[in-house]
C-alpha cells in the first residue's frame, strides 16, 4: 500500500486493485484505498489474499497449498509540527508443506510430495508512531507496538503436533535527529524489544528474550566527500527452556536456563562523488546477531548458542561510462561464531555455532542501453570457508549451501511505448549439501539456471497487464538437500509457472 500521505496535490484519495491467475489454480488479489478525511486526518485500508498450489501430488487430506490473507488499517493525524501514525495489521496463513524425498524418488518421481505436514497461523500487529519537530533542525521520532502470532502445526498421518512456539513481541523506539549544519546531522536513540515464546505444550513455561539498544549515527558532507559514522550497544537477556525433542539430551529437556549477552556494532563509511554520476566508496563495519529464542531452545547437546558477529571491509565504484552503467564492489567478511542450521523448518536438526567463517568476493553489475533495448549482466563470486571451529573436522571446509558463483543476464525491449518485454536468466554454481559442513559428499548440488520471460502492456497510464512465465524450461533443481536413512534427501523447487496479472492504480 502507498503511504496515506502520498496524495497528489488537490487529490483526496488514491489506491490500487490487483489480481493474478497462475498455474495449478494459484491466484492473488489485492485492493487498497487511501483517503484524506480532513486536512489533518487521512486513513488507509488494504486487503490482500493469495493461494499457491504445488504441482506435486496431494494426499488423502487434500492438495499441497499455501493460502494467505492480509488486512491493514492505518490512520494518520497531522500535527502543526509533526504527526501521529496508528496502524493495525492482521495476517492469516494456512498451508500444507511437502516433505523431503530420497534420491531415487527425486530422480524418478518429481511430483512425489513425501510426508506432508499441515498447519495454520495468524498474527496481529498494533503500531503507534509519533513524530514531532522540536525546531527546524531537530526532529523527535518514536513508536510503540505489540505483535502476536499463534501457530497450529501437525502431521495428519501421525497425529503428532510439530513443535512451533507461539510468539509475542512488545517493541518500542525513541530517537532524535539534529541537523547541526546544512550538511551535517547526528541521530541518537534507544530501542527495546521483549519477545515471548509460548510452547504449544502448555505444561512448559514461556521463554523470553529482552533486548535493549542505544545507538548514535553521524554524517558529514565536505565538498564531494561524505563521511558516515555509527555505533550501537546492545544487551540481550534470555530466560528459556530447552525443547522436549530429539536430539536434546533427556536430562536437559524442559530445563530452564538464563543467559545474558552484551555486544556492539559500528560502521565507518566514506563516499567520494568525483563527478555528477560517479562515486567511489569504502566501508568498514562490525555487525552482530543475537540468537532467536527458538534457536536458543534447540541446540546441539543443549549448549548455549553464542551471538554471531561479523567484520566487513568493502570497496566499490558506481558510474556511467557512455551508455553503460557499472557497479563494482569487492568485500571481505569475517564471521565469528556463525549460527548455523542445516535442516528445514520442521526437521530434527538443531542450531549450533559452526565456528569462525570467512568470505571474500566480487560483485559486478553492468547495464547497457541500445535505444529500445537494455541489456544487463551481473556476476557474483564468493570464496568462503570455515576458518576455525571447535569441531576439528570442519576447519578449512567450505560453508554448505553457498555457491561460489552466481551469474545473471537480463534483457528489456520496448516494442512500443505501451508494450515492454523482459527476460531474466539466473545461474547458480555448485555447493555442498545443507548438512555437509565436513564436505564429505560430492559438491554436485546447484549448477543450474532458470529463465523467466514476461510481457507487460499499459493500455492506459494507470493500468498494467502482465503475462509471465517463470522457469520456462522447467529446470529441475532442489531447494534443500540433506542426508539421512542412508541416502540423500531432496526437496524440489518450483517448475514452470504461467501467470497473468493486472494492476490498476488510481
Residue pairs with C-beta under 8 A, 6 or more apart in sequence:
1 16
1 32
1 34
1 44
1 46
1 72
1 74
2 14
2 15
2 16
2 32
2 34
2 44
3 34
4 34
4 35
4 42
4 43
4 44
4 74
4 75
4 76
5 42
5 76
5 78
5 83
6 14
6 34
7 13
7 14
7 34
7 36
7 42
8 14
11 36
12 35
12 36
13 33
13 34
13 35
13 36
13 506
14 33
14 34
14 505
14 506
15 31
15 32
15 33
15 34
15 505
15 506
16 30
16 31
16 32
16 503
16 504
16 505
16 506
17 30
17 31
17 503
17 504
18 28
18 29
18 30
18 31
18 501
18 502
18 503
18 504
19 27
19 28
19 29
19 30
19 501
19 502
20 27
20 28
20 29
20 499
20 500
20 501
20 502
21 27
21 499
21 500
22 28
22 52
22 497
22 498
22 499
22 500
23 55
23 496
23 497
23 498
23 499
24 53
24 54
24 55
24 497
25 51
25 53
26 50
26 51
26 52
26 53
26 497
27 50
27 51
28 48
28 49
28 50
28 51
28 501
29 48
29 49
29 50
30 46
30 47
30 48
30 49
31 46
31 47
31 48
32 44
32 45
32 46
32 47
32 72
33 44
33 45
33 46
34 42
34 43
34 44
35 42
35 43
35 44
36 42
37 43
39 78
40 77
40 78
40 79
41 75
41 76
41 77
41 78
42 75
42 76
42 78
43 73
43 74
43 75
43 76
44 72
44 73
44 74
44 75
45 71
45 72
45 73
45 74
46 70
46 71
46 72
47 69
47 70
47 71
47 72
48 68
48 69
48 70
49 67
49 68
49 69
49 70
50 66
50 67
50 68
51 65
51 66
51 67
51 68
52 65
52 66
52 67
53 63
53 64
53 65
54 63
54 64
54 65
54 98
54 113
55 111
55 494
55 495
56 64
56 98
56 110
56 111
56 112
56 113
56 492
57 64
57 111
57 112
57 113
58 64
58 96
58 113
58 116
59 113
59 116
59 157
61 96
61 116
61 118
61 156
62 96
63 96
64 96
64 97
64 98
64 113
64 116
65 95
65 96
66 93
66 94
66 95
66 96
67 93
67 94
67 95
68 91
68 92
68 93
68 94
69 90
69 91
69 92
70 89
70 90
70 91
70 92
71 89
71 90
71 91
72 87
72 88
72 89
72 90
73 87
73 88
74 85
74 86
74 87
74 88
75 85
75 86
75 87
76 83
76 84
76 85
76 86
77 83
77 84
79 132
81 132
81 133
82 130
82 131
82 132
82 133
82 140
83 129
83 130
83 131
84 128
84 129
84 130
85 127
85 128
85 129
85 130
85 131
85 143
86 127
86 128
86 129
87 125
87 126
87 127
87 128
87 129
88 124
88 125
88 126
88 127
89 123
89 124
89 125
89 127
90 122
90 123
90 124
90 125
91 122
91 123
91 125
92 120
92 121
92 122
93 120
93 121
93 122
94 119
94 120
95 118
95 119
95 120
96 116
96 117
96 118
97 116
97 117
97 118
97 119
97 345
97 346
98 113
98 114
98 116
98 491
99 113
99 114
99 115
99 116
99 117
99 491
100 114
100 344
100 347
100 480
100 482
100 489
100 490
100 491
101 109
101 112
101 113
101 114
101 489
101 490
101 491
102 485
102 487
102 488
102 489
102 490
103 487
103 488
103 489
103 490
104 487
105 112
105 114
106 112
106 478
106 488
106 490
106 492
110 476
110 492
110 495
114 491
115 155
115 157
116 156
116 157
117 153
117 154
117 155
117 162
117 346
118 153
118 154
118 155
118 156
119 151
119 152
119 153
119 154
119 162
119 164
120 151
120 152
121 149
121 150
121 151
121 152
122 149
122 150
123 147
123 148
123 149
123 150
123 167
124 147
124 148
125 145
125 146
125 147
126 145
126 146
126 147
127 143
127 144
127 145
128 143
128 144
128 145
129 141
129 142
129 143
130 140
130 141
130 142
130 143
131 139
131 140
131 141
131 142
132 139
132 140
132 141
133 139
133 140
134 140
134 176
137 178
137 179
137 180
138 176
138 177
138 178
138 179
139 176
139 177
139 178
140 174
140 175
140 176
141 173
141 174
141 175
141 176
141 177
142 172
142 173
142 174
142 175
143 171
143 172
143 173
144 171
144 172
145 169
145 170
145 171
145 172
146 168
146 169
146 170
146 171
147 167
147 168
147 169
147 170
147 171
148 166
148 167
148 168
148 169
149 166
149 167
149 168
150 166
150 167
151 164
151 165
151 166
151 200
152 200
153 161
153 162
153 163
153 164
153 200
153 346
154 160
154 161
154 162
155 162
161 200
161 201
162 346
163 199
163 200
163 201
163 243
163 244
163 245
164 200
165 197
165 198
165 199
165 200
165 207
165 293
165 294
165 297
166 197
166 198
166 199
166 200
167 195
167 196
167 197
167 198
168 195
168 196
168 198
169 193
169 194
169 195
169 196
170 193
170 194
171 191
171 192
171 193
171 194
172 191
172 192
173 189
173 190
173 191
173 192
174 189
174 190
174 191
175 187
175 188
175 189
175 190
175 215
176 187
176 188
176 189
177 185
177 186
177 187
178 185
178 186
178 187
179 185
180 186
183 220
183 221
183 222
184 218
184 219
184 220
184 221
185 218
185 219
186 216
186 217
186 218
186 219
187 215
187 216
187 217
187 218
188 215
188 216
189 214
189 215
190 212
190 213
190 214
190 215
191 212
191 213
191 215
192 210
192 211
192 212
192 213
193 209
193 210
193 211
194 208
194 209
194 210
194 211
195 208
195 209
195 210
195 211
195 293
196 206
196 207
196 208
197 206
197 207
197 208
197 209
197 240
197 293
197 294
197 297
198 206
199 206
199 207
199 241
199 243
201 244
204 241
204 244
204 254
205 241
205 256
207 238
207 239
207 240
207 241
207 293
207 296
207 297
208 238
208 239
208 240
208 293
209 236
209 237
209 238
209 240
209 290
209 292
209 293
209 296
210 236
210 237
211 234
211 235
211 236
211 237
211 290
212 234
212 235
212 236
213 232
213 233
213 234
213 235
214 232
214 233
215 230
215 231
215 232
215 233
216 230
216 231
216 232
217 228
217 229
217 230
218 228
218 229
218 230
219 226
219 227
219 228
219 229
220 226
220 227
221 227
224 272
224 273
224 274
225 270
225 271
225 272
226 269
226 270
226 271
226 272
226 273
227 269
227 270
228 267
228 268
228 269
228 270
228 271
229 266
229 267
229 268
229 269
230 266
230 267
231 264
231 265
231 266
232 264
232 265
232 266
233 262
233 263
233 264
234 262
234 263
234 264
234 265
234 288
234 290
235 260
235 261
235 262
236 260
236 261
236 262
236 263
236 290
236 307
237 258
237 259
237 260
238 257
238 258
238 259
238 260
238 261
238 293
238 296
239 256
239 257
239 258
240 256
240 257
240 259
240 293
240 296
240 297
241 254
241 255
241 256
241 257
241 297
242 248
242 252
242 253
242 254
242 255
242 257
242 297
242 298
242 299
242 302
243 253
243 297
243 298
244 253
244 254
245 253
245 298
245 348
246 348
247 300
247 348
247 350
248 298
248 299
248 302
248 350
249 301
249 302
252 302
255 302
257 296
257 304
259 296
259 304
261 290
261 306
261 307
263 288
263 290
263 307
263 309
264 286
264 288
265 285
265 286
265 287
265 288
266 285
266 286
267 283
267 284
267 285
267 286
268 283
268 284
268 285
269 281
269 282
269 283
269 284
269 285
270 281
270 282
270 283
271 279
271 280
271 281
272 279
272 280
272 281
273 279
274 280
275 319
277 319
277 320
278 317
278 318
278 319
278 320
279 317
279 318
279 319
280 315
280 316
280 317
281 314
281 315
281 316
281 317
282 314
282 315
283 312
283 313
283 314
283 315
284 312
284 313
284 314
285 311
285 312
285 314
286 309
286 310
286 311
286 312
287 309
287 310
287 312
288 307
288 308
288 309
288 310
289 307
289 308
289 309
289 310
289 339
290 307
291 305
291 306
291 307
291 308
291 339
291 351
295 305
295 339
295 341
295 351
296 304
296 305
298 350
298 351
299 305
299 350
299 351
299 352
300 350
300 351
300 352
303 352
305 339
305 351
305 352
305 353
306 337
306 353
307 337
308 335
308 336
308 337
308 338
308 339
308 353
309 335
309 336
309 337
310 333
310 334
310 335
310 336
311 333
311 334
312 331
312 332
312 333
312 334
313 331
313 332
314 329
314 330
314 331
314 332
315 329
315 330
315 331
316 327
316 328
316 329
316 330
317 326
317 327
317 328
317 329
318 325
318 326
318 327
318 328
319 325
319 326
320 326
323 368
323 369
323 370
324 366
324 367
324 368
324 369
325 366
325 367
325 368
326 364
326 365
326 366
327 363
327 364
327 365
327 366
328 362
328 363
328 364
328 365
329 362
329 363
330 360
330 361
330 362
330 363
331 359
331 360
331 361
331 363
332 358
332 359
332 360
333 358
333 359
333 360
334 356
334 357
334 358
334 387
335 356
335 357
335 358
335 359
336 356
337 353
337 355
337 356
338 353
338 354
338 355
338 356
338 357
338 399
339 351
339 352
339 353
339 354
340 351
340 352
340 353
340 354
340 437
341 349
341 350
341 351
342 349
342 400
342 434
342 435
342 437
342 482
343 349
343 434
343 435
343 482
344 480
344 482
344 491
347 482
349 435
349 482
353 390
354 386
354 389
354 391
354 394
354 399
354 437
355 386
355 387
355 388
355 389
355 390
355 391
355 394
355 395
356 386
356 387
356 388
356 389
357 384
357 385
357 386
357 387
357 399
358 384
358 385
358 387
359 382
359 383
359 384
359 399
360 382
360 383
361 380
361 381
361 382
361 383
362 379
362 380
362 381
363 378
363 379
363 380
364 377
364 378
364 379
364 380
365 376
365 377
365 378
366 376
366 377
366 378
367 374
367 375
367 376
368 374
368 375
368 376
372 413
372 414
372 415
373 411
373 412
373 413
373 414
374 411
374 412
374 413
375 409
375 410
375 411
375 412
376 408
376 409
376 410
376 411
376 412
377 407
377 408
377 409
377 410
378 406
378 407
378 408
378 409
379 405
379 406
379 407
379 408
380 405
380 406
380 407
381 404
381 405
382 402
382 403
382 404
382 406
383 404
384 398
384 399
384 402
384 404
385 396
385 397
385 398
385 399
386 394
386 395
386 396
386 397
386 398
386 399
386 437
387 395
387 396
388 395
389 395
391 437
393 438
394 437
394 438
397 437
397 438
397 439
398 431
398 432
398 439
398 443
399 437
400 431
400 432
400 433
400 434
400 435
400 436
400 437
400 439
401 431
401 432
401 433
401 434
402 431
403 428
403 429
403 430
403 431
403 446
404 429
404 430
404 431
405 427
405 428
405 429
406 426
406 427
406 428
406 429
407 426
407 427
408 424
408 425
408 426
408 427
409 424
409 425
410 422
410 423
410 424
410 425
411 422
411 423
412 420
412 421
412 422
413 420
413 421
414 420
415 421
418 457
418 458
418 459
419 455
419 456
419 457
419 458
420 455
420 456
421 453
421 454
421 455
421 456
422 452
422 453
422 454
422 455
422 456
423 451
423 452
423 453
423 454
424 451
424 452
425 449
425 450
425 451
425 452
426 449
426 450
427 448
427 449
428 446
428 447
428 448
428 449
428 477
429 446
429 447
430 443
430 444
430 445
430 446
430 447
431 443
431 445
431 446
432 439
432 441
432 443
432 445
433 441
433 445
433 481
433 482
433 483
433 488
434 480
434 481
434 482
435 482
435 483
436 483
441 483
441 488
445 478
445 481
446 477
448 475
448 476
448 477
449 475
450 470
450 471
450 473
450 475
450 477
451 471
451 472
451 473
451 475
452 468
452 469
452 470
452 471
452 472
453 468
453 469
453 472
454 466
454 467
454 468
454 469
455 466
455 467
455 468
456 464
456 465
456 466
457 464
457 465
457 466
458 464
458 465
459 465
462 504
462 505
462 506
463 502
463 503
463 504
463 505
464 502
464 503
464 504
465 500
465 501
465 502
466 499
466 500
466 501
466 502
466 503
467 498
467 499
467 500
467 501
468 498
468 499
468 500
468 501
469 496
469 497
469 498
469 499
470 494
470 496
470 497
470 499
471 494
471 495
471 496
471 497
472 496
473 496
474 495
474 496
475 495
476 492
476 495
477 492
477 493
478 490
478 491
478 492
478 493
479 491
479 492
479 493
480 489
480 490
480 491
481 488
481 489
481 490
481 491
482 488
482 489
483 489
